[in-house]
Amino acid sequence: MANSISLNSKTISTDSKVANQGEVTAARAKMQLNVSIMEASASISIGVGSNPQALLYKSAITSINEALKAELGENAVQNAARHDNSPQATADRIVSLASGFFEVFKRQNPQMEDGAALEKFMGAVKGGVEQGFKEARDILKGLKVLDGDVAASIDKTYEFVMKGFDDFAARAAQPKEEKEAA
C-alpha cells in the first residue's frame, strides 16, 4: 500500500511495511508540514491574486519556524518580531553585539597596545556597519520602499549606532582605575 496524503482532511497514511516507529513519526511530521505549507500557500495564492512574494514569504516563515523550533520554541520568527524594533533599540542591539567582540579582538592581537587595538577594532566594526547599512539601503531602494518614514528610521538608527560606538570607544579608552570607579 503506498503512502497517501489528503489535503482536505489532512489525513496521512503510511505504508504498513515501515518498521521503525521513529521513521513513521518523522515522515508523518514532514508530510504534515508539507500539507500545511501547501494549504497555506494555496489560500495565500487565492487571497492575494498574482503576488508570488506572499507565497514565498509564508513558506519561508513556516520553514524557518520549523528549523528554529528546537532551539527557540514555537513561532520563533514571530516572537523575534515582537522585540522593540525602534531605531534606538535596534542600534543598541547592533552596538552590544559588535562591541562584545572587542575583548576577543584584543586576545587575538596581544602584540597591539590597547589604544591601537581599540582604534583598529572600531575602524573594522564601523566599516562593517557602514557597509551593512549601504547594502540594506540599496536593497530597500531596489524594492522602492526607501522613502519617508523608512529612510528616516534608517538614518536615525545609523546615528544611534555611531553614537553608541563612540560612547563604547570612550569607555574602553578610559584607564582601568576610572573604569572600576564608574
C-alpha positions in Angstrom: 0.0 0.0 0.0 1.5 3.4 -1.0 1.7 6.5 1.2 -1.2 8.8 0.7 -1.9 12.4 1.6 -5.3 14.1 1.6 -5.1 18.0 1.7 -8.8 18.3 2.5 -8.9 16.0 5.5 -5.2 16.3 6.5 -5.0 12.5 6.8 -1.8 10.8 6.3 -1.5 7.0 6.0 1.9 5.3 5.9 3.0 2.0 4.4 2.4 -0.8 6.9 5.8 -2.2 6.0 7.6 0.7 7.7 9.1 -1.0 10.7 10.7 1.9 12.7 8.1 4.0 14.5 10.6 6.9 14.6 10.7 6.9 10.8 6.9 6.9 10.7 6.7 9.8 13.1 9.4 11.8 11.2 7.7 11.0 7.9 4.3 12.0 9.4 5.7 15.3 10.7 7.3 16.1 7.4 4.1 15.3 5.5 2.0 17.3 7.9 4.4 20.2 7.5 4.2 19.9 3.7 0.4 19.7 3.8 0.2 22.8 5.9 2.6 24.7 3.7 0.6 23.7 0.6 -2.7 24.6 2.2 -1.3 28.0 3.4 0.3 28.6 0.0 -3.0 27.8 -1.8 -5.0 30.1 0.4 -2.4 32.9 0.1 -2.4 32.4 -3.7 -6.1 32.6 -3.8 -6.2 35.6 -1.4 -3.5 37.7 -2.9 -4.1 37.0 -6.6 -0.9 37.2 -8.5 1.5 38.1 -5.7 4.1 35.3 -5.6 6.0 37.1 -2.9 3.3 36.4 -0.4 3.6 32.7 -1.1 7.4 32.9 -0.8 7.1 34.8 2.5 4.7 32.4 4.1 6.7 29.3 3.0 9.9 30.9 4.2 8.5 31.9 7.6 6.9 28.4 8.1 10.2 26.7 7.3 12.3 29.0 9.4 10.0 28.5 12.4 10.2 24.7 11.9 14.0 24.8 11.7 14.4 27.0 14.8 11.7 25.3 16.9 14.0 23.0 18.8 16.3 25.9 19.9 13.9 28.9 20.1 10.5 27.3 20.6 7.2 27.8 18.7 6.9 30.7 16.3 10.5 31.9 16.7 10.2 34.5 13.8 7.0 36.0 15.2 8.5 36.1 18.7 11.6 37.8 17.5 9.5 40.4 15.6 7.8 41.3 18.9 11.1 42.8 20.0 11.4 46.6 20.2 12.4 47.5 16.6 12.7 51.2 17.2 15.8 52.9 15.9 17.3 53.2 19.4 16.6 49.6 20.4 17.9 48.3 17.0 21.1 50.4 17.4 21.6 49.2 21.0 21.5 45.6 19.8 23.9 46.3 17.0 26.4 48.1 19.3 26.1 45.5 22.0 26.7 42.6 19.6 29.6 44.3 17.8 31.3 45.8 20.9 31.1 42.4 22.6 33.8 41.2 20.3 36.4 43.7 21.5 37.9 41.5 24.2 38.2 38.7 21.7 39.9 41.0 19.3 42.4 42.1 21.9 43.2 38.5 22.9 43.8 37.7 19.2 46.1 40.7 18.9 48.2 40.6 22.1 51.1 42.5 20.4 48.9 45.6 20.0 48.7 48.2 22.7 45.2 48.8 24.0 44.8 52.2 22.2 45.9 50.8 18.9 43.7 47.7 19.3 40.7 49.9 20.1 41.4 52.1 17.0 41.7 49.1 14.7 38.7 47.3 16.1 36.5 50.4 15.9 37.6 51.0 12.3 36.7 47.5 11.4 33.3 47.4 13.1 32.3 50.9 11.9 33.4 49.9 8.4 31.3 46.7 8.6 28.2 48.6 9.9 28.6 51.3 7.2 28.8 48.5 4.5 25.7 46.8 6.0 23.7 50.0 6.1 24.7 50.8 2.5 23.6 47.3 1.4 20.3 47.5 3.3 19.6 50.9 1.7 20.4 49.5 -1.8 18.0 46.6 -1.2 15.2 48.8 0.1 15.8 51.3 -2.7 15.5 48.5 -5.2 12.3 47.4 -3.6 11.1 51.0 -3.9 10.4 51.3 -0.2 13.3 53.6 0.8 11.3 56.8 1.4 9.7 58.8 4.1 9.5 57.0 7.5 11.6 54.1 6.3 14.5 56.3 5.3 14.2 58.5 8.4 14.2 55.4 10.6 17.3 54.0 9.0 19.1 57.4 9.3 18.1 57.6 13.0 19.3 54.0 13.6 22.6 54.8 11.9 23.1 57.9 14.1 22.4 55.9 17.2 24.8 53.2 16.2 27.6 55.6 15.5 27.0 57.4 18.8 26.9 54.0 20.6 30.3 53.1 19.1 31.7 56.5 20.1 30.5 56.0 23.6 31.9 52.5 23.7 35.2 53.7 22.4 35.3 56.4 25.1 34.6 54.0 27.9 37.1 51.4 26.5 39.8 54.1 26.3 39.5 55.0 29.9 42.3 53.9 32.2 41.4 50.8 34.3 41.1 52.9 37.5 38.5 55.2 36.0 36.5 52.2 34.7 36.5 50.5 38.1 35.3 53.7 39.8 32.5 54.2 37.3 
